[in-house]
Amino acid sequence: MALPNPGLKVDFKNTALVITDPQNDFLSPEGVTWGVVGENVTENNTVKNLDSLFKTAKKNGIPVFISPHYYYPTDHGWKFEGALERLMHYIGMFDRKSALNLDEFEGSGADWLEQYKPYINDGKTIVCSPHKVYGPEANDLVLQLRKRKIDKVILAGMSANLCVESHLRELLEQGFEIAVVKDATAAAQVPEGDGYQAALTNFRFLANTVWTTKVAIKHMTKKRKLK
């Protein structure tokens, strides 16, 4: 029996675009993870698709929330990590000098991809406190959404089977309706497994609906009233 597709109807009063980790270490060829995510980012056209979602949201008055990933020197004092946590700490992924220090941040792996800065730095985008593992349980994303009476989320960003899927799971548990944009994300593909294919299966099992960027843009665009 095929799974149902409940869908998501965009209400421009209570729908937001949530992007996880639109940062250099994931999306730039200079980023520390490009060797394992680059092929999938390129195949999915992830960078351009995220740009299209940003642009469409801004044009149609859909609020944009960023859930970033930062590590500070004190985070390297953790006494235990999961496999990917250990790798991220080892390669210096998303590292910053401190929570209150932006020295050497500009252009670093923790910084936004350059082409997204006009959208993120426009004074309207809500940049949440950083998540530390994968999900938003430890940051203020849910609070920021609730305070704006948002209950529907269009979800995209990096990476598919880690932060995107973890945000999906937690937001569902918190009572949000979620549409995941499957080609505005990507994941590591390593000998142990294909993170993107794993995520696609779970997106379909969990989300209210799964869209391509083209379909998402259609739903996110306000219909013009005929004069």
C-alpha positions in Angstrom: 0.0 0.0 0.0 1.4 3.4 -1.0 1.9 6.1 1.7 -0.6 8.9 1.7 0.5 12.5 0.9 -1.3 14.8 3.3 0.2 17.9 1.6 0.8 21.3 3.0 -1.3 24.4 2.1 0.8 27.5 2.4 -1.0 30.2 4.4 1.1 33.4 4.1 0.1 34.4 7.6 1.6 31.4 9.4 4.1 29.7 7.1 7.9 30.2 7.3 10.9 29.0 5.4 13.5 27.4 7.7 17.0 26.8 6.4 19.6 24.8 8.3 23.3 25.4 8.0 23.6 27.6 4.8 27.3 27.8 5.5 30.6 27.6 3.7 31.7 24.3 5.3 28.8 22.5 3.6 28.1 24.5 0.4 31.4 25.9 -0.8 34.0 23.9 -2.7 36.4 25.4 -0.1 34.4 23.9 2.8 35.9 21.1 4.9 33.1 18.7 4.0 33.1 19.2 0.2 35.0 16.0 -0.4 32.0 14.0 0.9 29.0 16.3 0.1 30.2 18.1 -3.0 29.1 15.6 -5.5 25.5 15.5 -4.1 25.4 19.3 -3.7 26.3 19.6 -7.4 24.0 16.8 -8.5 21.0 18.3 -6.7 21.8 21.9 -7.7 21.5 22.6 -4.0 23.2 26.0 -3.9 21.0 27.4 -6.7 17.8 25.8 -5.3 18.4 27.3 -1.9 18.9 30.7 -3.5 15.6 30.3 -5.3 13.8 29.5 -2.1 15.4 32.6 -0.4 14.4 34.8 -3.3 10.8 33.5 -3.5 10.3 33.8 0.3 11.5 37.4 0.3 9.4 38.4 -2.7 6.2 36.9 -1.3 6.6 38.0 2.3 7.3 34.6 3.8 9.4 34.9 6.9 12.8 33.2 6.8 14.5 31.5 9.8 18.1 30.3 9.8 19.1 27.5 12.2 22.9 27.7 12.1 25.6 25.3 13.4 28.5 26.9 15.3 31.2 25.4 17.5 33.1 27.5 20.0 36.4 26.5 21.7 34.5 25.3 24.8 32.6 22.8 22.7 35.9 21.0 22.0 35.9 20.1 25.7 33.1 17.6 25.3 34.0 14.3 26.9 32.1 12.1 24.3 30.7 12.5 20.8 28.9 10.5 18.2 30.7 9.5 15.0 29.9 12.7 13.0 30.3 15.0 16.0 33.8 13.6 16.5 34.6 14.1 12.9 33.2 17.7 12.9 35.3 18.6 15.9 38.4 17.0 14.4 38.2 18.9 11.1 37.3 22.2 12.7 33.9 22.4 11.1 31.8 25.5 11.9 34.5 26.7 14.3 34.3 30.2 15.7 36.5 32.1 18.2 33.7 32.4 20.7 30.0 33.2 21.0 30.8 36.9 21.3 33.8 37.1 18.9 33.6 37.5 15.2 37.3 37.7 14.6 38.2 35.7 11.4 34.5 34.9 10.9 34.1 36.6 7.5 34.7 34.1 4.8 35.4 31.2 7.2 33.7 27.8 7.1 31.2 29.0 9.7 30.2 32.0 7.6 27.2 32.1 5.3 27.7 31.3 1.6 28.4 34.7 0.1 25.5 34.7 -2.3 23.0 34.2 0.5 24.2 37.2 2.6 21.9 39.7 1.0 18.9 37.6 2.1 20.2 36.7 5.5 21.6 40.1 6.4 18.6 42.1 5.3 17.5 42.9 8.9 14.4 40.8 8.6 15.7 37.2 8.5 15.6 35.6 12.0 19.0 34.0 12.7 18.5 31.6 15.6 21.0 30.6 18.2 23.1 27.7 17.0 22.1 24.1 17.3 24.9 21.9 18.6 24.4 18.4 17.4 21.7 18.1 14.7 18.3 19.1 15.9 16.8 22.4 17.2 16.2 21.1 20.7 19.1 23.1 22.1 18.4 26.4 20.2 15.6 28.9 20.1 14.1 28.0 16.7 10.8 26.7 18.1 10.5 29.7 20.4 11.1 32.1 17.5 8.5 30.3 15.3 5.9 30.2 18.1 6.4 33.9 19.0 5.4 34.7 15.4 2.5 32.3 15.5 4.0 30.1 12.7 2.7 26.6 12.6 3.7 25.6 9.0 7.3 25.2 7.9 9.0 24.8 4.5 12.3 23.1 5.4 15.5 22.9 3.5 19.3 23.3 4.0 22.2 21.1 5.0 22.6 18.3 5.5 19.8 16.0 4.6 20.1 13.0 6.9 21.5 15.0 9.8 20.4 18.5 10.6 17.5 18.6 8.1 16.0 15.3 9.2 16.6 16.1 12.9 14.8 19.4 12.5 12.0 17.7 10.7 11.6 15.1 13.5 11.6 17.7 16.3 9.3 20.2 14.6 6.8 17.4 13.9 6.9 16.5 17.6 6.3 20.1 18.4 3.1 20.2 16.3 4.3 21.9 13.1 3.2 20.9 9.6 6.3 20.4 7.5 7.1 20.3 3.8 10.7 19.3 3.0 12.3 20.5 -0.2 14.3 17.5 -1.3 16.6 19.1 -3.9 17.4 22.1 -1.7 19.5 19.8 0.5 22.3 17.2 0.1 24.3 14.8 2.2 27.5 13.0 2.6 28.0 9.9 0.4 30.6 7.7 1.9 31.6 4.0 1.8 29.4 3.3 4.9 26.3 4.7 3.2 24.5 7.3 1.1 23.1 9.9 3.5 20.9 11.5 0.9 19.1 8.3 -0.1 18.6 7.5 3.6 17.1 11.0 4.2 14.7 10.7 1.2 13.2 7.6 2.6 12.6 9.2 6.0 11.4 12.5 4.5 8.7 10.5 2.7 7.8 8.5 5.9 7.7 11.5 8.2 6.9 14.8 6.5 3.5 16.1 5.6 4.8 16.4 2.1 8.0 16.4 0.1 8.5 18.9 -2.7 11.0 19.8 -5.3 12.2 23.4 -5.5 10.0 24.0 -8.5 6.9 22.8 -6.7 7.9 24.7 -3.5 8.2 28.0 -5.5 4.8 27.4 -7.0 3.2 27.0 -3.5 5.2 29.9 -2.1 4.2 32.4 -4.8 1.1 34.6 -4.1 -1.5 34.5 -6.8 -2.1 37.9 -8.3 -5.6 39.1 -8.2 -7.0 40.0 -11.6 -8.1 43.6 -11.9 
